[in-house]
């Protein structure tokens, strides 16, 4: 999944990698553990890797928060139980002492419920 910030300067993506087992004929997809953030003003540098704190799978859904001038985004694992995290781009690189724990939530879902979109 991808999302574009309202100012058009940032693109955020979650994605899948592939892994092959020696016994399998074809590789299988798994959710990457990171959120990739691209600054379109500096595309030659490649993505900025933002870690996702989810404990139940990697990020599956990403969405910039509408109307937020800091370009924060909400990231969700989407698996049973789900994990949600609000990430402020570049904040972790500029101020590594900031604790992100208050921006991480594990919502209470009924058995069998999953997050399917944000």
N, C-alpha and C positions, 0 to 999 in steps of 0.2 A: 504494500500500500504506500501511497505517497500523499503529501499534503504541501500546499504552497502558502506561504505567509501572506497576509493581506497587503503588505507593502511590496510584495513580489520579489524581495531580495533573498529569501530563504526557501529551500526545498528540503523537506524531511522525508526520509524513506525508511521503511522497515522491509525486510526481505528474507529470503530463504537461501541457504547454502545447500550443497549436495554432498552426500557422503556415500561411499560405496563399501559394502561389507565383502569380505573375501568369498562368502558363500552366495552372495546375491548377484544376479545377472545385470541388474540395472541399479543405478544409484537412487537413493531416496532423498526427499527434501526435508529439511528441518529448519525451524525458525532460528534466525540469527540472534545472538544475544545483545546486539547493539542497534542503536538508531543512528542512521547516517544523515548528517546535516550538510547540505551544500549551500554555499554562499555564491549566488550567481554573479556577484561582482568580482569574485576571485576563483573562478572555476578551474584555473590552472593548478591550483593547490590540491585538488581532490577533496574528498569528504572529511568532515570533522566527525570523529566517532564519539557518540554520547553513550555511556553505559546505561543499561536498563536494569533496575533493581528487582525485577520480577523474580519470584521464586518458583513460579508454576509455568515456566516456558518463556520464550523470548517475546519481543514485541510483535504483535500482529496488526494492531491498528494504531495509526498516528493521525493527529488532527491539531492544527494550530488553533488556539483559543480565540474565537472571534472577538474583535474589539480590544484585544490586549496589545498595548503599545510596546511591550517587552518581547513580543513574539514567542511567548511561552506556548508549549504544546503539551497535549495530554497523550499519553502512550498507554496502551492496554494490551495485555497478553491474550485475552480472548479464550483461554482454556477454562475448564471447569473450576469454579472458584474465582478465577480471574485475579489480575493484579493491575492496578492503575498507578501511574506516576505522572506528575507534572514536572516537566523539564524546562529550565530557562537556558536557552542557547548561550554558550560562551561563558556562563557564570562559573562553572566548575573550573575552567581553565584560568580565569582571572582571579578567583578567590577560592582556592582548593580547601580552605578551612571551613567553608559553609557546609553545614550538615543538611543533607537532602531528605532525611528520614521523615520530616513533617510533611513532605510532598508525596509520600507513598501511601497508598491505601489498598487494603484487601477488602473489597465489598462483601457483605454477607449475601450469599445466594442460596437458594434452596437446592437440595440434591438434584443433580441432573441439569441445572441451569448453567448456561455459558453466556459470555458476552459475545455478541455477534456483530456489533458495529458501534462506533462512537460518532 
